[in-house]
Amino acid sequence: MKKLNNKNILVSNGATRVYIDPIRYITNISSGKMGLAFIKIFLEKNANVKVISGKVDFEYPKKRNLEIINVETNSEMFENLKNHFLWADIFISVAAVIDFEPLNFSKKKIKKHYDNEIFDLKLKNSIDIVKTLSKYKKNNQILIGFALETENLVKNAIKKMNDKNLDFIIANKADESMGLDKAKVTLIDKNGFCKTFETQNKNNLAKNIIELIL
């Protein structure tokens, strides 16, 4: 197994939140398990690992070469990734970041409309964190992203990879991976390589993907 001695690995993981008002927010069902699987493999390879983590369904291991920075919102995720991006030799974006946010945040709790059953919540696009960070990509820095799709898996993943200037993208369908212990994914690179990994334990999946990438 190829080692990554003294290599710096930056991982985003978990689910973020965007607030509608002081007590309500939009999030998703990401468990962070896929990110944890990659983190374990990088640690086994003696790399230095920093994780910018949203909400996850577990506790991270305690390792001298692992640093966890906990965040909650999209903006916190972005600011911390930006601060550590140039440190990284490899950046893998596993976090399930919310793609949109309320057009107007209410500083007060939004009251229920008893005289109207319909409530319009207007949303706008959130900052594209990976696309923004990729503008500062260093020579020889490897960027790996994820594409969670419900349809047109490979087509949508390739478009996302190109738009975000990624070296690799890992495409998976929501019902085949999100929140589960096992997953089926397709690894695609910028040169046209494409390989599907059939359903397997996420730890094995992460190991196989990293070995292939390296």
C-alpha positions as CSV (number, residue, x, y, z in Angstrom):
1,M,0.0,0.0,0.0
2,K,1.5,3.3,-1.1
3,K,2.2,5.6,1.8
4,L,1.6,9.4,1.9
5,N,4.2,10.2,4.5
6,N,4.1,14.0,5.3
7,K,1.5,14.7,2.7
8,N,-1.2,17.1,3.7
9,I,-4.8,16.0,3.1
10,L,-7.7,18.4,3.5
11,V,-11.2,16.8,3.8
12,S,-14.6,18.4,3.9
13,N,-17.2,16.2,5.5
14,G,-20.7,16.0,6.9
15,A,-23.8,18.1,6.4
16,T,-24.0,21.9,6.6
17,R,-27.0,24.0,7.6
18,V,-28.4,27.3,6.3
19,Y,-30.7,29.2,8.6
20,I,-34.1,30.5,7.7
21,D,-34.6,32.3,11.0
22,P,-32.8,32.0,14.4
23,I,-34.2,28.5,15.2
24,R,-35.0,26.9,11.8
25,Y,-32.6,25.7,9.1
26,I,-32.3,23.7,5.9
27,T,-30.0,20.7,5.9
28,N,-29.7,17.2,4.4
29,I,-29.5,13.6,5.5
30,S,-25.7,13.1,4.9
31,S,-24.2,10.9,7.7
32,G,-20.5,11.7,6.9
33,K,-19.7,7.9,6.8
34,M,-18.1,8.1,3.3
35,G,-15.8,10.9,4.4
36,L,-14.8,9.0,7.5
37,A,-13.9,6.0,5.4
38,F,-11.5,8.2,3.4
39,I,-10.1,9.8,6.5
40,K,-9.2,6.4,7.9
41,I,-7.4,5.4,4.8
42,F,-5.4,8.6,4.7
43,L,-4.4,8.1,8.3
44,E,-3.3,4.6,7.6
45,K,-1.1,6.0,4.9
46,N,0.6,8.3,7.5
47,A,-0.7,11.5,6.0
48,N,-1.4,14.7,7.9
49,V,-5.2,15.1,7.8
50,K,-7.3,18.1,8.5
51,V,-11.1,17.8,8.4
52,I,-13.6,20.7,8.1
53,S,-16.7,18.9,9.4
54,G,-20.3,19.7,9.5
55,K,-22.8,17.5,11.3
56,V,-21.9,13.8,11.3
57,D,-23.4,10.7,12.9
58,F,-20.3,9.5,14.8
59,E,-17.2,10.6,16.7
60,Y,-13.9,11.0,14.8
61,P,-10.9,8.9,15.9
62,K,-8.3,10.5,18.2
63,K,-5.0,10.6,16.2
64,R,-2.0,12.8,16.5
65,N,-2.0,13.4,12.7
66,L,-5.7,14.2,12.6
67,E,-7.2,17.7,13.2
68,I,-11.0,18.2,13.3
69,I,-12.4,21.7,12.8
70,N,-16.2,21.6,13.4
71,V,-18.4,24.0,11.6
72,E,-22.2,24.4,11.1
73,T,-23.1,26.7,8.2
74,N,-22.0,27.0,4.6
75,S,-20.1,30.2,5.3
76,E,-18.2,28.6,8.2
77,M,-17.3,25.7,5.9
78,F,-16.1,28.0,3.2
79,E,-14.0,30.2,5.4
80,N,-12.2,27.3,7.1
81,L,-11.6,25.5,3.8
82,K,-10.2,28.7,2.3
83,N,-7.8,29.2,5.3
84,H,-6.3,25.7,4.8
85,F,-6.7,25.1,1.1
86,L,-3.1,26.0,0.1
87,W,-1.8,23.8,2.9
88,A,-3.2,20.7,1.2
89,D,-1.5,18.4,-1.3
90,I,-4.8,16.6,-1.8
91,F,-8.3,18.1,-1.2
92,I,-11.3,15.8,-1.2
93,S,-14.7,17.4,-0.9
94,V,-17.0,14.9,0.6
95,A,-19.2,17.3,2.6
96,A,-22.9,17.6,1.7
97,V,-23.1,21.4,1.4
98,I,-26.5,23.0,1.0
99,D,-26.7,24.4,-2.6
100,F,-29.2,27.2,-1.8
101,E,-30.1,29.5,1.1
102,P,-32.9,31.9,1.9
103,L,-33.0,35.1,-0.1
104,N,-33.7,36.9,3.2
105,F,-32.8,35.7,6.6
106,S,-35.3,36.6,9.3
107,K,-33.7,37.9,12.5
108,K,-36.9,37.0,14.3
109,K,-38.8,33.7,14.4
110,I,-41.1,33.5,11.4
111,K,-44.7,33.2,12.7
112,K,-47.1,30.7,11.3
113,H,-49.6,32.1,8.9
114,Y,-52.9,31.0,10.3
115,D,-54.9,32.9,7.7
116,N,-52.9,31.4,4.8
117,E,-51.9,27.7,4.3
118,I,-49.3,28.6,1.7
119,F,-45.9,30.1,2.8
120,D,-43.4,31.1,0.1
121,L,-39.8,30.6,1.0
122,K,-37.6,32.3,-1.6
123,L,-34.2,30.8,-2.1
124,K,-31.0,31.8,-3.8
125,N,-27.9,29.9,-4.8
126,S,-25.2,29.5,-2.1
127,I,-21.6,30.1,-2.9
128,D,-20.1,27.2,-4.9
129,I,-17.3,26.4,-2.4
130,V,-15.3,23.9,-4.5
131,K,-15.5,26.0,-7.7
132,T,-14.3,29.1,-5.8
133,L,-11.4,27.3,-4.1
134,S,-10.3,25.6,-7.3
135,K,-9.4,29.0,-8.8
136,Y,-6.4,29.0,-6.4
137,K,-5.3,25.5,-7.2
138,K,-1.6,24.9,-6.9
139,N,0.6,23.0,-9.3
140,N,0.5,19.2,-8.5
141,Q,-2.4,19.7,-6.0
142,I,-5.0,17.0,-6.5
143,L,-8.7,18.0,-6.2
144,I,-11.3,15.3,-5.7
145,G,-15.0,16.0,-5.6
146,F,-18.3,14.1,-5.2
147,A,-21.4,14.2,-7.4
148,L,-24.6,13.0,-5.7
149,E,-27.3,12.5,-8.3
150,T,-30.7,11.0,-8.8
151,E,-30.4,10.8,-12.6
152,N,-27.9,11.0,-15.5
153,L,-25.2,10.1,-13.1
154,V,-22.1,10.1,-15.3
155,K,-23.2,13.0,-17.6
156,N,-23.9,15.2,-14.6
157,A,-20.7,14.2,-12.8
158,I,-18.5,15.0,-15.8
159,K,-20.1,18.4,-16.2
160,K,-19.6,19.1,-12.5
161,M,-16.0,18.0,-12.6
162,N,-15.2,20.3,-15.5
163,D,-17.1,23.2,-14.1
164,K,-15.2,22.9,-10.8
165,N,-11.7,22.2,-12.3
166,L,-11.4,18.9,-10.5
167,D,-8.9,16.1,-11.2
168,F,-11.3,13.4,-10.1
169,I,-15.0,13.1,-9.3
170,I,-16.8,10.3,-7.5
171,A,-20.3,9.9,-8.7
172,N,-23.0,8.2,-6.7
173,K,-26.8,8.0,-6.6
174,A,-28.5,9.1,-3.5
175,D,-30.4,5.9,-2.9
176,E,-27.3,3.8,-3.3
177,S,-25.1,5.6,-0.8
178,M,-26.5,8.4,1.3
179,G,-26.6,7.5,5.0
180,L,-25.8,3.9,4.2
181,D,-22.8,1.7,5.3
182,K,-22.3,0.5,1.8
183,A,-22.2,2.3,-1.6
184,K,-21.9,1.9,-5.3
185,V,-19.9,4.7,-7.0
186,T,-18.3,5.6,-10.3
187,L,-14.8,7.2,-10.4
188,I,-14.1,9.6,-13.3
189,D,-11.0,11.6,-14.0
190,K,-10.4,14.7,-16.2
191,N,-8.7,12.5,-18.9
192,G,-11.8,10.4,-19.5
193,F,-11.1,7.4,-17.3
194,C,-14.2,6.0,-15.8
195,K,-14.6,3.0,-13.5
196,T,-17.6,1.8,-11.5
197,F,-17.1,0.2,-8.1
198,E,-20.0,-2.2,-7.3
199,T,-21.8,-2.0,-3.9
200,Q,-19.3,-2.6,-1.1
201,N,-18.4,-1.5,2.4
202,K,-17.4,2.2,2.4
203,N,-14.1,1.5,4.1
204,N,-13.2,-0.9,1.3
205,L,-14.5,1.5,-1.3
206,A,-12.4,4.4,0.0
207,K,-9.3,2.2,0.0
208,N,-9.8,1.0,-3.5
209,I,-10.5,4.5,-4.8
210,I,-7.4,6.0,-3.2
211,E,-5.2,3.2,-4.3
212,L,-6.4,3.8,-7.9
213,I,-6.0,7.5,-7.7
214,L,-2.5,7.3,-6.4
